């Protein structure tokens, strides 16, 4: 079935669900049995009153309609945990939200909300808040959201962060790309468990990247788009698509041609930043054996990157789910990894992050799902959509924040690796290596001042000791 057919079938199901609410509202049994309701793309200016009968709903999606607010009757849906109202016409926070006590995930992305957003209007149990792509200039009372773990405010008009962000004791991920932050928002360092940040496209980070481009720092080759002969698709996301291509270096000598991966940007911006900012960052990204960086770039017919092609590349982990929020899931179709491979991944990502921070670059999204393994056993940190250059004097704090995200990656490696190997006896070395990784993960994820956490230099030494003394031999680094 094609993607077009999939969309048609999806829209037909959405129409069927709407008809159930509007044409047969007296059929209470059917409505009360609903657990999930998808009403996207229905041109709705208001929601049907009968939605209040869906008392067992846990997920409601009313995105891509013409809603200017949400009805008070939604407060009757006491079991509702997830509400998506993306792509509507709301200019302010709907008053009913503060009465939706059970809500943990909320998206008001791509509405028309402007000015000051008072977080007192959100449910106290909010864990995942998506306010991307509005016109918000100020955030108030965010400290009231004690459960807030993942907070998305990219593509707004923020000029600063509120000081009470330090009271967000659960906050781990903060997305602030493409706002109007001309001065680096140091208040974020006071959020005690902050681990992932996106800040590209702001005045406080743009200047540093542009200076590196002007200075010619590690700048990549300009590629002629016409020299690329395209093959099959490798993947597609909100920012564009990736295809296999042959980079023709010499039309008369094919032995000089190179197989590459080409990322072509189709959208102007996405949740972690903009196409232009990711493109600029990749122009100056210093090469490293454990980083998937660009070979070259092109501007026309649209922005794009030419990347090394990793044969048989797969992500080491799967992206977070609605349930796991900020934590990775196990890669689909993959069994538990052995501890030697887990150590190899840890050492490779640590080396990559250490290299980045020597150049004052934050990755912003250090995860197993952004870590690739290829058919030759090479490990690469990839996907620099959230990356940015930060002021040199903030290196202790910024490195500390990324050490925290690396700590969660270590914890995921432990969760996704074998404690009891399928073949052979459980060795003291295997058990001890798990304990060592757990111990390092705990050190990395401590709350408080990020500047006092271990550095990537410290962690590289510790991981080498684990590899040499616990496993009994060094985990060979992929070259």
N, C-alpha and C positions, 0 to 999 in steps of 0.2 A: 504494500500500500504506500502511495506517495505521500509526501508532506502535505500537499494540497488536499488529498483525500482525508488524511488525518484531521486537518483543520475543519473540513466540512462535517465530518462525523462528530467532532468535538462541539461545534456550534449547534448541530442538531440536538445533541444531548442537553446543551444549555437552554435551548428553546423548550425542550420537553419539560425541564425542571421549572421553568418560568410558567408554563401552562398549568402545571400541577398547582402552583400557588394562585394563579389568577382565574382559571376556569373551573377548578374544583376545590375551592377553599373550604367547602364543607366536609371534605374527606379528611377528617382529623387524623384517622389512623395512619394514612400514608404520610402526612406531614410530620407527625410525631416520631415516625420511624426513621426520618432522615438524620444522618450523622454529618454529612458534608453536602454543601449546596454551592453550585457554581452558576452565577448569573452574569457572567461577563458578556460584553458586546451586545447588550439587549436594548440600547438607547433609552435606558431607564432614567427618568427625571426624579422619580421617587420609588421607594421599595413597596411592594404589596403589603397591606396590613396583615394578611394571613401569615406572613413570615413569623409573627409572634407565636404561632402554634407549633413551630419547629423547635420544641423545647429540648430536644436531645441533640441539637446541632453542636458540633465541636469545631467545625471549620466552615467559614462563610467567605466566598469571594464575589464581590460586587464591582470588580475592576472594569475599566474601560466603558463606563456609562456616562450619564450627565447629571449625576447626583450633586446637589449643592450642600446637602447635609445628610445626616442619618437619623431615622425616626427614634423617638423615645422608647418605642416598643422593643427595641433591641435589648433593652435592659432586662427583659423577661427571659432572655436566652442565657440562663445561669450556667449552662455547661459549655458555652462557647469559649474556646481557647484561642482560636486563630481568626483574625479578620483582615482580609485584604480589600482595600478600597482604592487601589492604585488607578491613576488615570481618570479622575473625575473632575468636577468643577468647584470643589470646596474652597472657600476663601478663609475659613477659620476652623478651628478644632471643634468638631461636633460635641455639643454639651452632654450627649448621652454617654460618651466614652467613660467618664469618671464613675458612672454607675454600673459599668460592666465589670463587675468585681473579679470574674474568673479569667478575663482576657490576659494572655501572656505574650501574644505576638500580634503586632499591629503594623499595617502598612498604609500610609497616606501619601505614598510616593507619587510624584507627577500630578499634583493638584495645583491649586492657585493660592495656597496658603502664604500669607505675607506678614511682615512685621514681626512682632514678638510672639513666641510660642511659650505658653505657661504650662510646664509639665505637671502642675497640679491638676490639670484637666485630663490627664491620662490615668488609667487604672494603676493602682499601687503595685500590682503583681506583674506589670509589664517587664518582660525579659528581653524581648527583641523588638526594637522600634525602628521603623524605616520611614524617614521623612525626606528622602532624596528628591532633588529636582523640584523645589518650590521657590519661594522668594523670602525665606525666613531671614531676618536680620539679627535676632537675639533669642537666646534660650534662657528661660527663668525657671527656678525651682527644680532643676534636674536632680538635685540631691534628695528629693523625696522618693525617687525611684530606686529603692534599695536593692531590688531584684534585677535591675537593668544590667544585661550582660553584653548585648550587641546593639550598637547605636549608630544609625546611618543618617548623616546630615550632609553628604556631598551635594554639590551643585545647588547651593543656596547663596545667601548674601551675608553670611556671618563675618563679623569683624573681630570677634573675641570669643573666649569661652567663659562661662560663669564660674566664679570661684568655688561655688558649692559642688562642683564636679568631684571634689575630694571626698564628698559624702557618698558617692556612688561606689559602694564597697564591693559590688559584684561586677563592675564594668571591666570587660576584657578587650572588646573590639570597638574602635571609634573611627568612623569614616567622615573625613572633613575635606575631601578633595574639591578643588574648583569653587572655593568660596572667596571672600575678600579679606583674608588674613594676611595683612602686610607685615605684621610683627608675629614672630613665632609664638604660638599659644602655650606658654610654659605651664599654665594651669593644668594641662593634661598630665604632667609628671606627678601631680598630687593625687590622681586617681590610683588607689593603692594596688590594683591588680591589672592595670592596663598592659596589654600584650601585643595588640595589633593596631596599627595606625595607618591611615592614608591621608596625605597632606599635599599631594602634587597639585599644580594649577593655582596655588596661592602665591601672593607676592613674596612671602617669606621663603618659598622654595624655588620659585621660577627663576629668580635672579641668579642663584647658584648654578643651576643647570645651564642657563644661557651664557654665563661666564665661562663654564667649561667648554662649551661649543666654540665660543669666541677664541679661547686660548688653544683650541685644537686638542684638548685632552682626550686621548684614546679615540679620536673621532674615526668613524667607520667609512668605508668606501661608498661613494655614490654609485648605485647600480642603475644601468639603463634597463627599464622595464621590458623593452623589446628584446633584450638578450636572455629573457626567461621563457623557456618552453615548458608549459604547465602540464601536469599529469593529474593523478587522482586527488580527491579531497581527503584531508586528514582530520578535519574537525571544523566546527563552526560555533561561534558564541555571539554574545551581544555586541562585541567590538568588531567582529568581522569573521573571516574564514581563513583557514590554513590549508595550503595545497603543496603537494610535491611538485618540484620543478627541476629542470636542468639549467644551470647557469652556463651559458655559452661563452667561454673565454676566448676560443679560437675557432672560427667557423670552418677552418681548413684542417684542424687537428682535434678530433673529438676526444682524444686522450686527455686533453687539458680542461675539458668541461667538468663541472661539479654538480652532483645531485644535492639539492638543497630543499629546505622547507621555506615557504613564503607565507608570511602573515599579511593579509590585505585588510586595512581598516575600512569598514563600510559605515559604521555609526560614528557620530561626533563624540559622544561620551557614554560612559557606562558607570556602574555603581562605585568603582574604586578610583575613577579619574577620567581623563579624556584621551582620545586617540593621539592628539598632538603631543601631550605630555609624555605618554608612554614612548612614543616615537623619538622624542628628544632625549629621553633618558637612555634609550638603547643606543643612540648615537655616541654617547660618552661612557657607556658601561665598560669598565676595564675587563679584558678577557681573563678567564680563569678556567682551569680544567674541570671544575665542578659547577660551572655556570653555563647555562644555555644562553649565550649572548649572540648578538647579530653579527653576521659577516659584513653586511652592508645595508643600506637603506635606499628607498626611492620616494619621490614626492608626487610623481605623475604616473598614471592618470589619477591616482589617489595615494595617500600615505601608505607605506608598507615597509616591512622588514624582511631581509633575507637571512635565514637562520641555518645553522648546521643541521643536517638531517640525521636524526638518531634512528637507526634501523630498529624496528620492533619495540619502539619506546612505549612504556606503560607507566602510569602514575603508581607510586608506591602505596598510596592510600586513596580513599574516596572522600569527596567533599562532605562538609557537615550536612546533616539532615535537619528537618524541622525540630526533631526531638533533641539532637545533640547540640544544636545552636552554634557554638564556636569550636566544637571538637570534631576532628575528622572521623570518618567511618572506615571500615575495612574495605579495601579495593574489591570491586565486584569480581567474582570468579577466582579469587585468590585465597589460598589456604593460609595458615599461620606461617610466618617467616621464621627461619632459624636465627639463633642469636648472633651468629657470625655475620649474617647479612644485615641484621639490625644495627650492629656496631659499625659496619661499613657505611651504611646510610648516615648514621649519626656523625661519623667523622667527616664524610664528604660535605654534608650540609654545614657543619661547624666551620670547615675550611672556607666554604663559599661565603658564609656570613662574615667571617673574620676579614676576608678580602674586601668585601663591600664596605665595612665600617672603617677600614683603613683609608678609604676614599670618601668617607662621610656620606655613604649611601645607605638608606634604610630600604629593605625589601618590602616591608609592610604586610607581607602575606606568607610568612614562613610556615609551611604546612607540608605534610606528606603528599597531599593531593597536588601540590606544586613541585614535587620532587619526582624526577623521571629516572627510570632504569631502562637501559637498552639491551639488545640481544648480546652485546659483548660484555655486559656487566658494569658498564659505566653508569655513574650516578651524577645527575645534574639538577641543580636548583633552577627552576624556570618561572615564567609568568611574572613580569615586572610591571603589571598594570597598576599596582598600588605603590610602586617605589618612588622615592624622592630623595633629593640631596638636601642635607640639613647643615646648619652652621657648625663649623669645626668645634667651637667652644661647648656645644651641646653633646659632644660624642659620648661622655660617660652616661648621660641619661638615656640617649637614644639607643646606644648599644645595649644598655640594661633592659630596655623595653623589649628589644628583639631577642635578648637572652631568655626572657620570659616565654616568648612564643616558641623558642627553640626547646625550652623545658617541657612545654606541652607536647611538642613533637616527640621528645624522648619518652614521655609518658605513653603516647600513642604507640610508639615502637614496642614498648614493653607489653601493651595490651594486645598488639597484633602479632606477637612472636610466641614461639613455643616454650612453655615451661617444661613440658613433658614431651620430648621428641617422639615421633611416631616409631622410629627405628632406633634401637640401641638403648643403653641405660641412661638414666638421668645422672649427669655428672655433677660433681661439686662445682666445677667451673661454670656450667650452664646456670645453675641456681645462683651462684655468686655474681655472675654477670648481670642477671636480671636485677639483683639487689643493688648492684653498683649503678646501673642506669636509673633505677628508681630513686636512689639517693641523689644523683646528679639532677634529675628532674625536679626533685623537691627543693634543692638549693636554688635552681634557676627560677622557680615560680613563687618564691617568697614575696609577700606583699611589702609595701612601703617604698622607700626611696630606690628607684631603679639604678641609681649610680653606684650603689654598694653591692650589687649583684656580681657574680663572677663575670669576667670578660671572656670573649671567645678565645683569646690566647690561653686563659686559665683552663677553659673547657677542652681545648685541643690537647693540652698536656694530660688532663685527667682521663680523657678517652683513650689516649695512647697507652697509658698505664693499664687501663682496663683490658685493652686488646692484648698487651704483652704479657701481663701477669695473670690475668684471669682466664682468658681463652687459651693462653699458652703460646700464642704466636700473633704476630702483627696482622691486622686485617688490611690486606693490600688496598691501598688507595688507587682508585681508578684514575688513570692518566688521560 
